[in-house]
Amino acid sequence: MDLITNFWQLFVLSAPWLMLGLAIAGLLNVYLPANFLHRHLGKEGLWTTVKAALIGAPMPLCSCGVIPAAVGLRRAGASKSATTSFLVSTPETGVDSVSVSYVLLGPFMAVIRPIAAICSAITAGLLVGKESELPLKNSAQALSQEQSSCCSSQKRSDNSTSEAQTSVLSSCCQSDIKDDIATDQFDQPTHTMEPNSSCCTPKVEAEKSSCCSTKVTPEPVETAVAKLKRALHFSATKLLSDTAVWLLIGLFFAALVQTYVPASYLSQWGSGLLAMTVMVLVSIPMYICATASTPIAAGLLLAGVSPGAVLVFMLAGPATNIATLGVVGKELGRRAIVAYLGGVIGVALLFGFLTDFLVHTYAIEIIPLGGHHDEVLPQWLSQGCAIVLTLLLLRLVWLKFQPNWVPSTGKS
């Protein structure tokens, strides 16, 4: 019974942030220009990864809300490194968690926490991007488009002469003209190609029916209400369908940890590598946002856990839950999970040791001001969002049983 109660409490706490993340993802999918993310976040590299980390760091989204937002970014054209960087920095820190950290943990932890989160995001993004540096799929698509372009001026050179001839003959833009005609073109301007011999014929009469015509029929203008409806439909259908299973699994594991792992078990490890390792192992199945992890961290500090181990918990907890890892494996590839965990956990441990070193060397005083804080959102809002989210999940279950149902993919 306690397990069910804890599961529902976690579901209620995460529902508003999850719906906020879904809404942001839907709005990005519809309103963001198609080439914006491709231009700013579409390439692998250091600067792209840094930009994604800085964009996600101040956003007040927790580990449940960032998942649909990151999936929306990825499907809108963001690279793997940028998506990973955003997926790490957003739940690890935020304007709300920094303010709560200042109140509960003191100024030192409030400063080092966002710095560690941004470094963790950049490192994880670079590792995941390096894991898949060869864009074979994109290269193949570009090559295929170049070969099949109706206005391509280049011919594919094959080893086989017959294949080359077949390629030239089958091209929609092939200008296979006899040598004497090609020679006479310069001497006799009136001698032109036949209209049916090429879709790229220069004749004005043929341009209207040409497949290379530059005249484009204007698309109907979509109203603001229609765009908003499309964004909400995309969020409540496609994105929620892709993330619902892992979200529920993550909440279940979090409820298991909360029910069967007491706080005294965590506090007995004190400081050092063993304490930080325990924090990592416990935080992986947990489903907790940066703001909610802060009062727990204050309680651990009061119980005797070192500041470095507490920082490891606040970094690894929001970024390495089961739900996030499931989405990383699905959207970025299974091998990306290893790079993702390596970047997040490695930087968390590094900053954990750095924090303990600075605290002991410079006698930095860290006094938690309390083990709890007021609710970030009113109870009625959290309960209402939980009910709405439950209805949306039930709607997805009902749609799954409908014949020939395919979730909307939003804009391509």
Buried (B, 14 or more C-beta within 10 A) or exposed (E): EEEEEBBEBBBBBBBBBBBBBBBBBBBBBBEBEEEBBBEBBBBBBEEBBBBBBBBBBBBBBBBBBBBBBBBBBBBBBBBBBBBBBBBBBBBBBBEBBBEBBBBBBBEBBBEBBBEBBBBBBBBBBBBBBEBBEEEEEEEEEEEEEEEEBEEBEEEEEEEEEEEBEEBBEEBBBBEEBEEEEEEBBEEEEEBBBEBEBBBBBEEEEBBEEBEBEEEEEEEEEEEEEEEBEBBBBBBBBBBBBBBBEBBBBBBBBBBBBBBEEEBEEBBEBEBBEEBBBBBBEBBBBBBBBBBBBBBBBBBBBBBEBBBBBBBBBBBBBBBBBBBBBBBBBBBBBEEBBEBBBBBBBBBBBBBBBBBBEBBEEEEBEBEBEEBEBEEBEEEEBBEBBBEBBEEBBEEBEEEEEEEEEEBEEBEE
